[in-house]
């Protein structure tokens, strides 16, 4: 785990009224883009409520996180933001303290 997920991003997205399906479609489509990012260890597109969505992703280091923030998903997110989001995406940086991943025991980061 320590080699694949040391830092993370949590992005909260609030859909404009009537744009929920577009946000969901955007997140589903984003998966293909992040699969091309070798430094993105894990990536999740989330629905938190009827209008609130999120992205949670992890990286082995700060360089990987920065590469993602300047990558294709981030560009697409910012390009779509005025059309489908009620407010700008809230992007929070996080440090991973512990995680349980498939195929590994619980480990500290």
Secondary structure, DSSP 8 states (H G I E B T S, - for coil): -TTT-SEEEEEEEEB-TT-HHHHHHHHHHHHHHHTT-TTEEEEEEEE-SSSEEEEEEEESSHHHHHHHHTSHHHHHHHHHHHHHBSS--EEEEEE--EE--TTS--EE-
